[in-house]
Amino acid sequence: MHDTAYEIGRLFFETYGRSNQVILEYGSYNVNGSLRDFCPEGAAYLGLDIGKGPSVDIFLDEGKPIPLRDEFADIVVSSSVLKHDRFFWDSFLEMARLLKPGGILYINVPSNGYFHRYPVDCWRFYPDSGKALEALARTRGYPFTLVECFIAERKSDVWNDFVAIYAKADEADVTAPKFLSDLVPCRNVIRLGAEGVDRFHPQSEDMSLIVKLRQQSAALAAALSEETSRAQKAEEALQAGHLAEIAAKDAIIAQLKQRLDATSRTEENVEDS
């Protein structure tokens, strides 16, 4: 799990986690870090995955319903998984089914990054994905409300995270305890009770970085051109100075030759006389 996914997961559990909760993690196989690390004391934590391994408590068959009853969990989380899920919309609806009324769903999915097959890599999520998934759940009869979604800025890794938090309740019954988008450097924020998109950026962070690097490259190219021009002018001036010095020396040599010739002629005249 990359750095921002791990950190934002920690902030989520600090905000929404409570003791005595039942927490499910969809895609829990621990490759390089697990949200289980932030399980509140006294909560029950179950990890679900299609692969058997560390932090997996229940093995799933891909494409089949999760073998748990409706309204089972207080919290369902899924981080860095849905990009590998060929049928993520079905998985999302299963997570919605498993939530108790008033329960909270947290998903974190890359919004950009390199092609990362594990074993497949199918999807990237953009800001409006949050509202689209809310609409999907509602069309299936679940009272589902998007509390917030945003695109987190990167730290030391290449990934930008799409983060979305949902409540299994009608909008009038939802109150956010704290917005994670106030705690995380992010852009393209959609929030409960707010119109439009806050901190709007049409460009991804990759694109913004490319623009910035191009500007820096242009500035460096201009600076290099200016320094090259100065160096050429200095070289020309130095060369001109050398030429002038050489010309002056040549003139002195010519004068000395003239004097030498004159002296030689005088000596010859004296000898002849």
C-alpha positions in Angstrom: 0.0 0.0 0.0 1.5 3.3 -1.0 2.1 6.2 1.4 -1.0 8.3 0.8 -3.4 5.4 0.8 -2.0 4.3 4.2 -2.1 7.8 5.7 -5.6 8.6 4.5 -6.8 5.2 5.8 -5.5 6.1 9.2 -7.3 9.5 9.1 -10.5 7.7 8.1 -10.4 5.4 11.1 -9.5 8.2 13.5 -12.6 10.0 12.3 -15.1 7.2 11.9 -13.7 4.3 13.9 -15.3 3.3 17.2 -15.0 0.3 19.6 -17.6 -2.5 19.3 -18.0 -1.9 15.5 -18.0 -4.7 12.9 -15.5 -3.7 10.2 -15.1 -5.4 6.9 -12.2 -4.8 4.5 -12.8 -5.7 0.9 -9.4 -6.6 -0.7 -7.6 -7.1 2.5 -4.5 -9.1 1.4 -1.5 -7.5 3.0 1.1 -6.9 0.3 3.0 -3.9 1.9 0.7 -2.5 4.6 -2.8 -3.0 5.8 -5.7 -0.8 7.1 -6.1 -3.4 9.8 -3.3 -1.5 11.5 -5.8 1.2 12.4 -8.6 -1.0 13.7 -10.1 0.7 16.8 -9.5 -1.2 20.0 -12.6 -3.4 20.8 -13.8 -3.5 17.1 -14.2 -6.8 15.2 -12.2 -6.7 11.9 -12.7 -9.1 9.0 -10.6 -9.2 5.9 -12.1 -10.4 2.6 -10.1 -11.2 -0.6 -10.0 -13.5 -3.6 -6.5 -14.5 -2.6 -5.5 -16.4 0.5 -2.7 -14.8 2.5 -1.8 -12.3 5.3 -4.8 -10.4 6.7 -7.4 -12.5 4.8 -10.1 -14.0 7.0 -12.7 -14.9 4.4 -11.8 -16.2 1.0 -14.0 -14.9 -1.9 -14.9 -16.4 -5.3 -14.6 -13.6 -7.9 -18.0 -12.7 -9.4 -20.0 -14.4 -6.6 -21.8 -12.8 -3.7 -19.9 -12.2 -0.5 -20.9 -15.0 1.9 -22.2 -12.7 4.6 -25.8 -11.6 5.5 -27.3 -8.2 4.6 -26.6 -5.3 6.9 -23.7 -7.1 8.6 -21.1 -4.3 9.2 -20.9 -0.9 10.6 -18.0 0.1 8.4 -16.7 -1.3 5.0 -13.4 -0.2 3.6 -11.6 -0.9 0.4 -8.2 0.6 -0.5 -6.1 0.2 -3.7 -8.2 -2.7 -4.8 -11.0 -1.7 -7.1 -8.6 -0.8 -9.9 -7.8 -4.6 -10.1 -11.5 -5.6 -9.8 -12.8 -6.4 -13.3 -16.4 -5.9 -12.1 -16.0 -3.2 -9.5 -19.6 -2.0 -9.7 -20.8 -5.4 -8.5 -18.3 -5.3 -5.7 -19.4 -1.8 -4.8 -23.1 -3.0 -4.6 -22.0 -5.9 -2.4 -20.3 -3.6 0.0 -23.4 -1.4 0.1 -25.5 -4.5 0.8 -23.3 -5.5 3.7 -23.6 -2.1 5.5 -26.0 -1.6 8.3 -28.4 1.4 8.0 -26.3 4.4 8.9 -23.1 2.5 8.2 -20.1 4.0 6.5 -18.3 2.9 3.3 -14.8 4.1 2.5 -13.1 3.5 -0.8 -9.7 4.6 -2.1 -8.8 4.0 -5.7 -6.0 5.4 -7.8 -6.9 8.3 -10.1 -3.7 8.0 -12.1 -0.5 6.1 -12.1 1.4 3.5 -14.1 0.0 0.3 -15.5 0.1 -2.0 -12.4 -1.2 -5.5 -13.1 -2.0 -7.5 -9.9 -3.0 -9.7 -11.7 -4.9 -7.1 -13.9 -5.2 -3.4 -13.8 -8.5 -2.1 -15.3 -9.7 1.2 -13.8 -8.9 4.7 -12.7 -11.4 6.9 -10.9 -12.1 10.6 -11.6 -13.9 13.1 -9.3 -17.4 12.5 -10.6 -17.1 8.8 -9.9 -18.2 9.5 -6.4 -21.6 10.8 -7.4 -21.9 8.1 -10.1 -21.5 5.3 -7.5 -24.0 7.0 -5.2 -26.5 7.0 -8.1 -25.7 3.3 -8.8 -26.5 2.3 -5.2 -29.7 4.3 -5.2 -30.9 2.7 -8.4 -30.5 -0.7 -6.5 -32.7 0.5 -3.7 -30.0 1.5 -1.1 -30.4 4.8 0.6 -26.9 6.0 -0.1 -25.3 9.4 0.3 -21.9 10.6 -0.8 -20.4 12.4 2.2 -17.3 13.5 0.3 -14.9 12.6 -2.4 -11.7 14.1 -3.6 -8.4 13.5 -5.4 -5.5 13.5 -3.0 -2.2 14.9 -3.9 0.8 12.6 -4.0 3.7 12.4 -1.6 6.8 10.3 -2.4 5.0 7.8 -4.7 3.4 8.2 -8.1 -0.2 7.7 -7.2 -3.0 10.2 -6.8 -5.8 8.7 -4.7 -9.5 9.0 -5.5 -11.2 8.9 -2.0 -14.9 8.6 -1.4 -16.9 8.2 1.8 -20.6 7.2 1.8 -23.2 6.8 4.4 -26.0 4.2 4.0 -28.7 6.8 4.8 -30.8 9.5 3.1 -29.0 12.8 2.7 -31.2 14.5 5.3 -30.1 12.0 7.9 -26.3 12.3 7.3 -24.0 14.6 9.3 -20.2 14.4 8.6 -18.2 14.3 11.8 -15.2 15.8 10.0 -14.3 16.1 6.3 -11.1 14.3 5.4 -10.6 16.8 2.6 -9.8 19.4 5.3 -7.0 17.2 6.5 -5.4 16.0 3.2 -3.9 18.1 0.4 -6.3 17.5 -2.4 -8.2 18.9 -5.3 -11.6 18.5 -7.0 -13.6 18.1 -3.8 -17.3 17.2 -3.7 -19.0 17.5 -0.4 -22.3 16.8 1.3 -24.3 20.0 1.3 -22.0 21.9 -1.1 -22.7 22.9 -4.7 -20.2 22.2 -7.4 -16.6 21.2 -7.1 -14.3 22.8 -4.6 -10.6 23.4 -5.3 -11.4 22.7 -9.0 -8.5 21.6 -11.2 -9.2 20.4 -14.8 -5.7 19.0 -14.9 -4.5 16.0 -13.1 -1.4 16.5 -10.8 0.7 14.7 -13.5 -0.4 17.3 -16.1 0.2 20.1 -13.7 3.7 18.8 -13.0 4.3 18.5 -16.8 3.3 22.1 -17.3 5.5 23.2 -14.4 8.5 21.2 -15.7 8.0 22.6 -19.2 8.0 26.2 -17.7 11.2 25.4 -15.7 12.7 23.8 -18.9 11.9 26.9 -20.9 13.3 29.2 -18.2 16.5 27.1 -18.1 16.7 27.2 -21.9 16.4 31.0 -21.9 18.9 31.3 -19.1 21.3 29.0 -21.0 20.8 31.0 -24.2 21.5 34.3 -22.4 24.6 32.9 -20.7 25.8 31.4 -24.1 25.3 34.8 -25.7 27.3 36.5 -22.9 30.1 34.0 -23.3 30.2 34.5 -27.0 30.4 38.2 -26.6 33.1 37.9 -24.0 35.0 35.6 -26.3 34.6 38.0 -29.2 35.8 40.9 -27.0 38.7 38.8 -25.8 39.5 37.7 -29.3 39.3 41.4 -30.5 41.6 42.3 -27.6 44.1 39.7 -28.7 44.0 40.8 -32.3 44.6 44.4 -31.3 47.5 43.3 -29.1 48.9 41.3 -31.9 48.5 44.2 -34.4 50.3 46.5 -31.9 53.1 44.0 -31.6 53.3 43.6 -35.3 53.5 47.4 -35.7 56.4 47.6 -33.2 58.2 44.7 -35.0 57.7 46.5 -38.3 59.2 49.7 -36.8 62.1 47.8 -35.3 62.7 46.2 -38.8 62.6 49.6 -40.4 65.2 51.0 -37.9 67.3 47.9 -38.3 67.2 48.3 -42.1 68.1 52.0 -41.7 71.0 51.2 -39.4 72.2 48.5 -41.8 72.2 51.0 -44.7 74.0 53.6 -42.7 76.8 51.1 -41.8 77.1 50.1 -45.4 77.5 53.7 -46.5 80.1 54.3 -43.8 82.1 51.3 -45.0 81.9 52.4 -48.6 83.2 55.8 -47.9 
